[in-house]
Amino acid sequence: MRLEADDPRPLHEQVAGALRRAIAEGSAPERLPTARDLAAAFDVNPNTVLRALRELRDEGLLEFRRGRGIRVIPGAGRRGELLDRIRELVRDAERAGHTRADLIAMIEAM
């Protein structure tokens, strides 16, 4: 796995994005390699990978189990796709001058 050198996002966001895409495409294994192995694959610091993994866990895509490693939650690919669309909607709303609160109010009014 490689990160794009010209990507302006922080490394942990790039790693999270790459893993998110792999999960959405169904190419991520059910059990992920260790953070150390992923760090070697991405050529980044293990702490960068851990930060990305925690982000994906908080999004509901991964589950951490002591002694069993990191597992992709079944159905997470569809959730990841939805989260990508939500992020795009938030960016579009911000470009149009709306806050997240405005966007939430619009959604609730539907």
RATANOR-V201127 format. One line per field, one symbol per residue. ss: DSSP state (h for helix, s for strand, l for the rest). psi: psi as a letter, one per 20 degrees, with the letter a starting at -180 (. if undefined). burial: + if it has 24 or more other C-alpha atoms within 12 Angstrom, else -. A space follows every 50 residues. Layout:
# RATANOR-V201127
ss = ???
psi = ???
burial = ???
This chain:
# RATANOR-V201127
ss = llllllllllhhhhhhhhhhhhhhhlllllssllhhhhhhhhlllhhhhh hhhhhhhhlllsssslllsssslllhhhhhhhhhhhhhhhhhhhhllllh hhhhhhhhll
psi = qqqphjpiqqghhggggghgghghijipqgpqrrhghhghhilrqhhggh gghhghghijhqppppiibpqpppjhghghgghghgggggggghhjjqrh hggghgghi.
burial = ----------++++++++++++++---+---+--+--++--+-+---+++ -++++++--+++++-----++++--++-++-------------------- ----------
